[in-house]
Amino acid sequence: MPVIAVINPKGGVGKSTISSNLAGYFAHKGHKVMLGDADVQQSAKAWLSLRPPSLPAISGWEVSDGSVVKPPKGTTHVVIDTPAGLHGNKLDAVLKLADKVVVPLQASMFDILATEDFLKSLAKRDKKVEIGIVGMRVNSRTKAADQLAHYVGQLGLPVLGYLRDTQNYVQLAAHGATLWDVAASKVEKDLDQWTELLRWVQMKK
């Protein structure tokens, strides 16, 4: 059972956007997916409460106080949304559970510097956990994207793609929906940007 954790100690970088859409993709493919919520703000839980029953089911799974529980029988995929400032025992508990860690990162130097120590610590950890970076709100053809790729490349971490700055995510989230819950023609540009990330999270070791 693959477990994917979306982590960045900095807030406002798009963790819930990636977590909810990953869960939505797995649900769209017919998997029994659970969206874990390690955030005290319970962002994922609030989003799930907006999700219409007509859409592919995503179960909620609360992870609190650093404690980890086994998901119910039948679960095939788990995505864990995490809070800003995750560190210490709580971070260790999530990393112990995860097979892969996705780190959303904006391309500004301020965001890179704020995340630098965290990325370096991840890069030095047990290689059992695979780590990938997703550039958030950035055009892949810009100098900023090149700088981000160069920086994380020095840490030996891959950039799995760049998600553009669009209102599609905001509008879909307001209705408990994901890119995979609407006609592909409406979000074609966004779906294309997920290709490498989805390939990576599904790739077996």
C-alpha positions, 0 to 999 in steps of 0.5 A: 500500500503506497503512502505519500506524504506532502510536506513543507514546514513553510505554510501557504505553499500548496500542500493541500492542493497537491494532497487533495488532487493526488487523492482525487487522482487515485479515487478516479482510478478506482482505488480505495484512497484515504486522505490523512490530515496531520494538520491541526487546521484540518484543511483536508478534513474540511475539504472532504466535507465539501466533496459531493457523494456523486464523485469518486469516494475519498475517505478521511483519516486523521493523524494527530499528535504525531501518532500513526494508526493503521488505515482500515482494511481495504485501503489501497492508497494513502495520501497525508497532508501535513501542517506548516512547522512539522518537525521533531517526533511528528515529522519522524512519525510521518516519515516512518510511515511514508514511502514517498515525500512530495515537497511543494516549493515556490520558486522565490528565493525567500521560499527556497531559503525558508525551506533550505534546512528542511530539504538538506535534512531530508536529503541526508535521511534514510534513502528508504523514503524517496523525495521529490520536489514540485515547483508551485505557481511557476512557469516551467519556461522561466528563469525562476524555474531554472533556478529552482531546478538548479538548487534542488539538483545540488541536493540530489533531489528531482523536480517532478514538475511545475504547477502553474498559478491558476484559479482552477485549483481554488474553484475546484477546492471550493466544491470538494473537487479535483482536476479529475472530477471535471471534463479534461478539456476544461483543465487540460493544461493543468492535467499535463503538468501532473504527468511526471509527478503521477508517474513518480508516485506510482513508480515502484522501487 
